[in-house]
Amino acid sequence: MEMIEEGTRRRGGQGMREENDGRVGKRSRGGQGMREENDGRVGKRSRGGQGMREENDGRVGKRSRGGQGMREENDGRVGKRSRGGQGMREENDGRVGKRSRGGQGMREEN
C-alpha cells in the first residue's frame, strides 16, 4: 500500500506510470530498457558489439584478426601462411611429397 504524504508538497508523482521501455516518468534518464538490438547491443550508447555477426570464415567482427577459419585448401593447407604442406598429394609410387625418399611403393616383382 502506498504511503500518501500530508499536504501538497508531493509534486504530482507519476506513481507507477511505467513506460514500455523501462522508464518510470518523464524525468528518469530515458533508459533503453530491453530495447535489445539484433546484434547484442542494448541501447545506442553501448559499445556497438558485433554480437553474433559471425562471418563465414570464422571471424566474428571487423576487428578480429582475420582468421582464415576453415578455408582449407585442397592440399591440406588451411591458410596462406601455413607451411605449404603437400597434404595428401600421394603419387602413384607411394611417395607423398617431393621430399620423401622416392620409395618404389608397390612395385612388387613376381
N, C-alpha and C positions, 0 to 999 in steps of 0.2 A: 504494500500500500504506500502511496506517495505522500510524503510529508509536505503540507502546504504552509508556506511562510505567512506570518501575520503581516498585514499591510500591503502596500502597493510597490514594494521595492523589487519584487521579482519581475524583471523586465521580460515580458511575455516569453516564457521559456518554450522552446519548441517541443519539449517533452520527448515523446517517442517518435517524432516525425522523421523516421529514418528513411533516407533515400535508397534507391536501388543499389547505389554503388558504395555503400558503407558510410557515407556522411550522415550526420545526425541533424545538423542545422545549416544555416547559410554560412555561419562563421567558422565552422570546422574546416581545417585545411583540406580542401577537396581531395579526399583520399580516393585513389583509383579503385579501392575495394578489391573486387575479384575480377577486374577487367583484365583478364589474362589473355595475352595475345597468343597467336598460334605458335610462336617460336620461343615460348618460355618467358618472355618479358611479362611484367605485371603492369607497369604503367609507362608513361613517357619518360620518366626520369631514371628508370633502372638502366644499368649499363647494358645496352642492347645485346643480350646474349643470343648467340646464334641458335641456342636451344638444340633441337634435334635436326637442324638442317644438314643432314649428313649427305655429302656428295657421293657419287657412285664409286669413287676410288678410295674411300676410307677417310677422307678429310671430313672435319665437322664444320669448320667455318673458313672464312677467308684467311684468318691469321695463322691457322695451324700449319706447321711445316709440311708443305705439300707432299704427303706421303704417297708413294706410288700404290699403296694399298694392295689390291690383289691383281695389279696389272702384270700378270705373269706371262712372259713371252713363251713362245713355243718350245724354246730350248732350255727351259728350266730357270732362266734368269727372272728376277722379279722386277727390278727397275733398271734405269740406265747405269746406275753406279755400281751395281753388284759385279763382281769379277766374272766376266762373261763365261759362265760355265757351259761346257758343251752339253750338259744335261743328259738326255737320253740319245744323243746322236750316235747310235751304235752302228758301226759299219757291218758289212756282211761277214767279215772275217773275225769278229769277236772283239775288235778294238772298240773303245768307247770314244776317245778323242784323238787329236793329232799326236798327243804326247805319250800315250800309253805304248808300252813296248809291243811293237806290231806282232801280236800273237797270231799264230796260224789258225786259231779258232777250231773249227770242226773239220779241218782238212785231214780227215782220217783215211789212212790207206786201207787197202783190202787186207 
